[in-house]
Amino acid sequence: MSSLNGNHDFRVLTGAAQPTHAGRVAGSDQTLLAAVVESAPDAVVLSDVKGSILYVNPAFERLTGYLREDAIGRDLDFFKAIPGPSASLDAIRPVIARQGYWRGRFTSRRKDGTRFQEECTLSALRSPCGEITHYVSVRRDVTEQQRLESIAETSREMDSIEAVFSGLRREIGNPINAVNMTLGMLWSKLEQDPRSNLREYLERARGELQKVIDLLNTIKIFGMPARLALRSFRVDQFLSSLVVHLQKCSSGQGISITQTLPASETFCYADPRALQQVLLSVFNNSLGFCQLMESPAISFHLDMQPPWIRIQIEDNAPGLTQAQRRELWKPLPTANPPGVGLGLALARKLLARMNGTIDLAEARDRGTCFEIRIPADERLSARPEKVEPTI
């Protein structure tokens, strides 16, 4: 159990415990303040001006899994999952000097290796002459809050486009289906007159119409009912079967498709049909990203990070620019880069309806890595039936 006794007393480290400062009343107030810091629900970290940690409260231990003795003396950034200059102490010092504090979010890693989204407010402690002597950061886990914000944002973005696509499918789909039916009837009539050279042209016309019908069927997913058929099933078997199918379809095209699955049975709680649509959409986008590579490669990685199932789809393309990342989730088709467009907006919408998320993750190499999270099901009362992809 952590305490304020010993060499890491919050009052002593900050210079607050000055017996001549304000007498017994002030000393009592300082003791009360230190007790508040110790019992605070948010993690509190005190560091020197170089960023070396001097003190952490018990909430920090609960948040990160690192004990106080693990953290003391280490750099403020030691548990960040994605190191970089954007939120380093050197980068934010000018902000603190200008406005007195810095607030932001970044991805951190617990001692057990699991990642979480952290919100941090960093402020400076100053001496009577105005010189910065310490930095104090207050940190909290906002992973769930960020997930809910993502779902709300996705719902707002997609509300208007759902109506557009619903009307589009109805207004375009009905006449195209009628034309397709008419062509079918004409085709049957031509069976009685094999001399006609219209057969070739009709075949081409039907082929083009079928492409439009397939596109409209894809758009139909935007009008899916809000309540999906959520169920428990073995996602490791499901993903394995899907990857085998993709490998067969890509045979002879020079594309390497691999998968890494956990050794134990892994169950999720989702809609298999919607999950299949998500995986195919992300795969097609990854394929678009790396199609110009000499040896295109796409890998699927599945693991368990309670309460989530994590599926990563990674390609070996050069990666995305910051401008491309900003445009990535907009539901507007574009050819730059070739993978971005309707598919990713569709995937995010479906995952939001299954209480899941999709985002970019840090790639193991140089490519683009999409990280999908769906709820795990660890409370199984009966063995679920095997679920296979429907393609």
Buried (B, 14 or more C-beta within 10 A) or exposed (E): EBEBEEEBBBBBBBEBBEEEEEEEEBBEEBBEBBEEBBEBEBBBBBBEBEBEBBBBBBBBBEBBBBBBEBBBEBBBBBBBBEEEEEBBBEEBBEBBEEEEBBEEEBBBBBEEEBBBBBBBBBBBBEEEEEEBEBBBBBBBBBBEEBBBEBBEEBBEBBEEBBEEBBEBBEEBBEEBEEBBEEBEEBBEEEEEEEEEEEBEEBEEBBEEBEEBBEBBEBBEBBEBEEEBEBBBBBBBBBBBBBBEBBBEEBEEEEBEBEBEBEEEEBBBBBBBBBBBBBBBBBBBBBBBBBBEBEEBBBBBBBBBEEEBBBBBBBBBBBBBEEEBEEBBBBBEEEEEBBBBBBBBBBBBBBBBBBBBBBBBBEBEEEBBBBBBBBBBBEEEEEEBEEBEBEE
